[in-house]
C-alpha cells in the first residue's frame, strides 16, 4: 500500500492555460508547481524519474485522446532541470508503444529533449499487503523508478465515468494483462474501481499533473469529443486530484466509479472541503455543459434470476456502426471475454458473453462502436435529468 499520508497530500494546485503554446505552457506549469515547492520538491539530483502519460492509442494531439506533447515537453524539461534522469513510458491499449508515441507527437518530444523512451514491456509480479488484491503484474520499468510523475489527460470514461489521476496508473499493467483484469472484474464496476484504487495506491506516484487544457467529453476515453477546459491541476495524491477534477467539470461523485468506491471504502481526500486548493480559484476554472459518457447501468437492487432476466434492459452495450466499421479486427483481438467475431464481412457481438467493459469502444481506431442503452436504463437516465 502507499506510504502514510502526509499533510501536503491534501494540497491541489490549479492554474489556467488556454492553449498549448510552448512558452505559455512552460510558464503555466512553473506557476502550477510553485505553491507545491516547485519540481525540486519532488525530484532530487540523480534520481531516476519515470513520466507516465496517457498513451491510450495512436491519435493526433487534436483528438484529445493522449496527454498533449507540449505538456510532456515542459514536464520533462522541469524534471531534468531539477537534476533527474528522466525517462517516459506507458503501455497503450492498442498498438506498439513506439507507434502510439510517434502518432501522438510524444516520441518527437522525447527525442528532442534527450529523454529516454522506456516502453512498458516486461511484467513483474508484486504482492501488496493490506488490500483486496494480493498481487499485480506491472511494468518493470515503473518499478525501477525512484520517482513516478503521473501525467493523465482529463477525459470521460465509458466504464468508470471519468479517467484522471487514479485511472491513468492502469497503464502500468502491460499489454494483454489489462483485458485479463477486466475479465476478472466482469460487470462489477465497483470491483474494478477498487482494483484501480489499490493499484494506484501501491505504485504511489510522487506527483500527478493533469492535462485539462483540452479534455474529452461524451463517449471517452477514445471516441469522445475534445472540449476546452483551460486548466492544469497538480498534487502529490491522485485521489485528491480526482476529487477536484470531478468538481471542475461539474460531475457528481456518484458518476465516477473510482470516486464512488473511494467514498464507500472511507478513503481520504474524497471531500473537496478537506482539501487545500492553491493557485487559481477553482470557481474561476469550472466549466458548464460538460457531457458525461452515457450511463451504462442502473441498479434497482434486483437479485439473482430477475436481474439476469432484465440485464439487457438495465445496462448499456456496445453496438457496431457498420458504416464506420472497417473490419480491422482490433476489437475482436482485445475483447476480454472473446465475445466478438467477424463473420460474413460484419462485426458481431455475443451479448450473453459481453461483460460491458467497453474496451472495444475505448480501443476502436475508427470510432465504430456506439453505446446503446437498454430501455430501463434510458428511462432511469431521463428521470435523473428532470
Residue pairs with C-beta under 8 A, 6 or more apart in sequence:
1 128
1 129
1 130
1 131
1 198
1 201
1 202
2 201
2 202
2 204
3 204
5 237
5 268
6 236
8 36
8 236
9 235
9 236
9 237
9 240
9 268
9 269
10 237
10 240
10 268
10 269
10 274
10 275
10 276
11 35
11 36
11 235
11 236
11 240
11 275
11 276
11 277
11 278
12 233
12 234
12 235
12 240
12 241
12 243
12 244
12 275
12 276
12 277
12 278
13 32
13 33
13 34
13 35
13 36
13 233
13 234
13 235
13 277
13 278
13 279
14 32
14 231
14 232
14 233
14 244
14 277
14 278
14 279
14 280
14 281
14 282
14 285
15 28
15 29
15 31
15 32
15 231
15 232
15 234
15 279
15 280
16 28
16 230
16 231
16 232
16 280
16 284
16 285
17 24
17 25
17 28
17 213
17 230
17 231
17 232
18 24
18 213
18 228
18 230
19 213
20 61
20 68
20 70
20 71
20 213
20 214
21 70
22 70
22 73
22 74
25 70
25 71
25 73
25 74
26 74
26 77
26 78
28 232
29 71
29 74
29 75
29 78
29 209
29 232
30 38
30 78
31 279
32 209
32 232
32 233
32 234
32 279
33 39
33 41
33 78
33 209
33 234
35 278
35 279
36 42
36 234
36 235
36 236
36 278
38 82
39 78
39 79
39 81
39 82
40 82
42 82
42 147
42 149
42 206
42 207
42 236
43 49
43 79
43 82
43 83
43 84
43 147
44 82
44 83
44 84
45 82
45 83
45 84
46 83
46 84
46 85
47 83
47 84
47 85
47 146
47 147
48 84
48 85
48 87
48 144
48 145
48 146
48 147
49 79
49 84
49 85
49 86
49 87
49 145
49 146
49 147
49 148
49 149
50 87
50 88
50 89
50 118
50 141
50 142
50 144
50 145
50 147
50 148
50 149
51 72
51 75
51 76
51 79
51 86
51 87
51 88
51 89
51 115
51 149
51 151
52 88
52 89
52 90
52 142
52 148
52 149
52 150
52 151
52 168
52 169
52 171
52 172
52 205
53 66
53 67
53 72
53 88
53 90
53 106
53 151
53 152
53 153
54 65
54 66
54 67
54 90
54 151
54 152
54 153
54 155
54 163
54 168
54 171
54 211
54 221
55 66
55 67
55 90
55 91
55 92
55 97
55 100
55 101
55 104
55 106
55 171
56 65
56 66
56 92
56 93
56 100
56 221
56 222
56 362
56 363
57 65
57 66
57 92
57 93
57 94
57 95
57 100
57 222
57 363
57 365
58 92
58 95
58 99
58 100
58 102
58 103
58 104
58 365
59 65
59 66
59 103
59 104
59 222
60 103
60 104
60 105
61 68
61 69
61 104
61 105
62 226
63 226
64 153
64 155
64 214
64 215
64 216
64 224
64 226
64 227
65 104
65 153
65 155
65 216
65 221
65 222
66 100
66 104
66 106
66 153
67 104
67 106
67 151
67 152
67 153
67 211
68 105
68 153
68 211
68 213
68 214
69 104
69 105
69 106
69 108
69 109
70 109
71 151
71 209
71 211
71 213
71 232
72 88
72 106
72 109
72 110
72 151
73 109
73 112
73 113
75 149
75 151
75 209
76 86
76 88
76 109
76 110
76 113
76 115
77 113
79 86
79 149
80 86
80 113
80 115
84 147
85 116
86 113
86 115
86 116
87 115
87 116
87 117
87 118
87 141
87 145
88 101
88 106
88 110
88 115
88 116
88 117
88 118
89 97
89 117
89 118
89 119
89 120
89 139
89 141
89 142
90 97
90 101
90 119
90 120
90 171
91 97
91 119
91 120
91 139
91 171
91 172
91 173
91 174
91 175
91 178
92 100
92 171
93 178
93 222
93 334
93 359
93 362
93 363
94 330
94 334
94 363
94 365
96 119
97 117
97 119
97 120
97 121
98 107
98 117
98 119
101 107
101 110
101 117
101 119
102 108
107 117
109 115
110 116
110 117
111 117
118 141
119 141
120 139
120 141
120 142
120 171
120 172
120 174
121 139
121 141
121 174
122 139
122 140
122 141
122 174
123 137
123 138
123 139
123 140
123 174
123 177
124 137
124 138
124 139
124 140
124 143
125 135
125 136
125 137
126 135
126 136
126 137
126 138
126 143
126 202
127 134
127 135
128 134
128 135
128 136
128 198
128 202
131 198
131 201
131 202
132 194
132 195
132 198
133 194
133 195
133 198
133 199
136 173
136 199
136 202
137 173
137 174
137 177
138 172
138 173
138 174
138 199
138 203
139 172
139 173
139 174
142 148
142 172
142 203
147 206
147 207
148 203
148 204
148 205
148 206
148 207
149 205
149 206
149 207
149 208
149 209
150 165
150 168
150 169
150 205
150 207
150 208
150 209
150 238
151 168
151 208
151 209
151 210
151 211
152 163
152 164
152 165
152 167
152 168
152 208
152 210
152 211
153 163
153 168
153 210
153 211
153 212
153 215
153 216
153 221
154 162
154 163
154 164
154 210
154 211
154 212
154 215
154 216
154 229
154 233
154 245
154 248
154 249
155 162
155 163
155 164
155 215
155 216
155 220
155 221
155 224
156 162
156 163
156 216
156 217
156 218
156 219
156 220
156 221
156 224
156 291
156 292
156 293
157 163
157 167
157 220
157 221
157 293
157 362
158 219
158 220
158 221
158 293
158 294
158 296
158 358
158 361
158 362
158 371
159 189
159 192
159 257
159 296
159 356
159 357
159 358
159 362
160 167
160 189
160 192
160 193
160 196
160 256
160 257
160 258
161 251
161 255
161 256
161 257
161 258
161 259
161 292
161 293
162 242
162 245
162 246
162 249
162 251
162 255
162 256
162 258
162 259
162 292
163 220
163 221
164 210
164 238
164 241
164 242
164 245
165 200
165 205
165 208
165 210
165 238
165 239
165 241
165 242
165 245
166 196
166 197
166 200
166 238
166 239
166 242
166 258
167 196
167 258
168 208
168 238
169 196
169 199
169 200
169 203
169 205
169 238
170 178
170 196
170 199
172 199
172 203
173 181
173 199
176 334
178 359
179 334
179 335
179 336
179 359
180 336
181 192
181 195
182 192
182 336
182 355
182 357
182 359
183 336
183 337
183 355
185 191
185 192
185 195
185 355
185 357
186 355
187 297
187 315
187 355
187 356
189 257
189 297
190 257
190 260
190 261
190 264
192 257
192 357
193 257
193 258
193 260
193 261
194 261
194 265
196 258
197 239
197 258
197 261
197 262
197 265
197 267
200 238
200 239
205 238
206 236
207 234
207 235
207 236
208 233
208 234
208 235
208 236
208 237
208 238
208 241
209 232
209 233
209 234
210 231
210 232
210 233
210 234
210 241
210 245
211 232
212 229
212 230
212 231
212 232
212 233
212 245
212 248
213 228
213 229
213 230
213 231
213 232
214 226
214 227
214 228
214 229
215 226
215 227
215 229
215 249
216 224
216 225
216 226
216 227
217 224
217 225
217 227
217 249
217 290
217 291
217 292
218 224
218 225
218 291
218 293
219 293
219 294
219 361
219 370
219 371
220 293
221 362
222 361
222 362
222 363
222 364
222 367
223 361
223 362
223 364
223 367
223 369
224 293
225 291
227 287
227 290
227 291
228 287
229 248
229 249
229 285
229 287
230 285
231 248
231 280
231 285
233 241
233 244
233 245
233 248
234 241
235 241
235 244
237 268
237 269
239 262
239 267
239 268
239 269
239 270
240 269
240 275
242 256
242 258
242 259
243 253
243 259
243 269
243 270
243 271
243 272
243 275
244 272
244 275
244 277
244 282
246 252
246 253
246 255
246 256
246 259
247 272
247 282
247 286
248 282
248 285
248 286
248 287
249 286
249 287
249 290
250 286
250 287
250 288
250 290
251 290
251 292
253 259
253 260
253 263
253 270
254 260
255 292
259 270
262 270
263 270
268 274
269 275
293 371
294 316
294 371
294 373
294 381
295 316
295 373
295 377
295 380
295 381
296 315
296 316
296 356
296 358
296 371
296 373
296 377
297 314
297 315
297 316
297 356
297 377
298 314
298 315
298 376
298 377
298 380
298 381
299 314
300 314
300 376
302 310
302 314
307 314
310 376
312 351
312 374
313 374
313 375
313 376
313 377
314 374
314 376
314 377
315 356
315 374
315 377
316 356
316 371
316 372
316 373
316 374
316 377
317 349
317 351
317 354
317 356
317 371
317 372
317 374
318 349
318 354
318 356
318 358
318 360
318 361
318 369
318 370
318 371
318 372
319 349
319 369
319 370
319 371
319 372
320 346
320 347
320 349
320 368
320 369
320 370
321 367
321 368
321 369
321 370
322 346
322 347
322 368
324 366
324 367
324 368
325 346
325 347
325 366
325 368
326 366
326 368
327 342
327 345
327 346
327 347
328 365
328 366
329 342
330 363
330 364
330 365
331 340
331 347
331 359
331 360
331 363
331 364
331 369
332 340
332 341
332 342
332 347
334 359
334 360
334 363
335 359
335 360
336 355
336 357
336 359
337 353
337 354
337 355
338 353
339 349
339 350
339 351
339 353
339 354
339 355
340 347
340 348
340 349
340 350
340 360
341 347
341 348
341 350
342 348
347 368
349 360
358 369
358 371
360 369
361 369
361 370
361 371
373 381
